[in-house]
Amino acid sequence: MSPRRLQLLDRIGATGSLVCALHCAVLPLLIAALPAFGVALWLGDGVEAVFITFASLFGVAVLAWSYRRHRILRALALLVPGLAALWAAILYAPLHHSVLPHALVMTTGGALVGLAHLVNLRLNHGYQHGHRHGVRCVH
C-alpha cells in the first residue's frame, strides 16, 4: 500500500475516532434533549456497536499494515487499550447502563483510538522517503 494511501487512512481513522470521542463526551449533556430533536437513534446500542466494530476493523487493519512498514509498536500500544475500553463500555452491563461512567470510558477509548491513528500517521511520515527522519535530514 502506498504511503499516501496509509496517510489518508490514518487521517480518516483519527478523524472518525476523535468525532466518536466528542460524540461520547457531549452525549450525556444532550441526553434529555435528543428525543425532542428527533435524533434518539444516536442513543441506540446498535449504533454504538456499529461504530466500535468499524473502528476495530479499520484501526487494526491500518495499523497492522503500517506496522509491517515501520516496525514500531507505539501506535498499537494506544489502539489496543482504546478498543478494549470501547468494547468494555458496551459489553460490560454495569458500565453500559451507567450514563456518566459509560460516557467517560467511551470518550477515553475513542480518544485513544484517534491518538493511535495520529501516532501512526507520524510514524509513517518518518518512513515516507524510505528512511527514518532525523536531525540531519534535509528534506
C-alpha positions in Angstrom: 0.0 0.0 0.0 1.4 3.4 -0.9 2.5 5.8 1.8 -0.1 8.4 0.7 -2.9 5.9 1.0 -1.7 4.9 4.5 -1.7 8.6 5.5 -5.2 9.1 4.1 -6.4 6.1 6.0 -4.8 7.3 9.2 -6.4 10.7 8.8 -9.8 9.1 8.3 -9.3 6.9 11.3 -8.1 9.7 13.5 -10.9 12.0 12.5 -13.6 9.3 12.9 -12.2 8.2 16.3 -12.0 11.8 17.6 -15.5 12.6 16.4 -16.7 9.4 18.2 -14.9 10.6 21.3 -16.6 14.0 21.0 -19.9 12.3 20.5 -19.4 10.3 23.7 -18.3 13.3 25.7 -21.2 15.5 24.6 -23.9 12.8 24.7 -24.6 12.9 28.4 -25.2 16.6 28.2 -27.7 16.2 25.4 -29.4 13.0 26.5 -32.6 14.7 27.6 -32.8 17.0 24.6 -32.2 14.4 21.8 -35.7 12.9 21.7 -37.1 16.5 21.3 -34.8 16.9 18.3 -35.9 13.6 16.8 -32.4 12.1 16.8 -32.9 9.5 19.6 -31.5 6.9 17.1 -28.0 8.0 18.1 -28.7 6.7 21.6 -29.2 3.2 20.4 -27.0 0.3 21.3 -26.8 -0.8 17.7 -25.2 2.5 16.6 -22.5 2.2 19.2 -21.8 -1.4 18.2 -21.5 -0.5 14.5 -19.1 2.4 15.3 -17.0 0.2 17.5 -16.9 -2.7 15.1 -15.9 -0.3 12.3 -13.3 1.4 14.5 -11.9 -2.0 15.5 -11.7 -3.5 12.0 -10.4 -0.3 10.4 -7.9 0.5 13.1 -6.4 -3.0 13.3 -6.2 -3.2 9.5 -4.5 0.2 9.0 -2.2 0.0 12.0 -1.2 -3.6 11.3 -0.4 -2.8 7.7 1.7 0.2 8.8 3.5 -1.8 11.5 4.8 -4.0 8.7 6.4 -0.9 7.3 7.8 0.9 10.4 8.0 -1.9 13.0 7.2 0.4 15.9 4.6 -0.7 18.4 3.7 2.8 19.8 0.5 3.3 17.7 -0.7 -0.3 18.5 0.0 0.4 22.2 -2.6 3.1 22.1 -5.0 1.3 19.8 -5.4 -1.9 21.9 -6.4 -0.2 25.2 -8.6 2.2 23.3 -10.5 -0.6 21.6 -10.6 -2.6 24.9 -12.2 0.4 26.6 -14.8 0.8 23.8 -15.7 -2.8 23.9 -15.9 -2.9 27.7 -18.2 0.1 27.7 -20.8 -1.7 25.6 -20.3 -5.3 26.7 -20.0 -4.9 30.5 -23.6 -4.3 31.6 -23.0 -2.3 34.8 -20.7 0.1 32.9 -23.0 0.2 29.8 -26.1 1.2 31.9 -24.3 3.9 33.9 -24.5 7.1 32.0 -21.5 9.1 33.2 -19.0 6.2 33.6 -20.1 4.9 30.2 -19.5 8.3 28.6 -16.1 8.6 30.3 -14.9 5.2 29.2 -16.3 5.7 25.6 -14.6 9.1 25.4 -11.3 7.8 26.6 -11.4 4.8 24.3 -12.3 6.9 21.3 -9.6 9.4 22.1 -7.0 6.6 22.4 -8.0 5.1 19.1 -7.8 8.6 17.5 -4.4 9.2 19.0 -3.2 5.8 17.8 -4.0 6.9 14.2 -2.3 10.2 14.7 0.8 8.5 16.1 0.7 6.0 13.2 0.4 8.9 10.7 3.6 10.4 12.2 5.4 7.1 12.2 4.5 6.6 8.5 5.7 10.1 7.7 9.1 9.3 9.2 9.4 6.4 6.7 7.8 8.2 3.7 11.2 8.6 1.9 12.4 5.1 2.7 14.3 6.1 5.8 13.8 7.4 9.3 14.0 11.2 9.6 16.5 12.6 12.0 18.1 15.9 12.8 20.5 15.6 9.8 17.7 15.0 7.3 17.4 17.9 4.8 14.0 17.2 3.3 
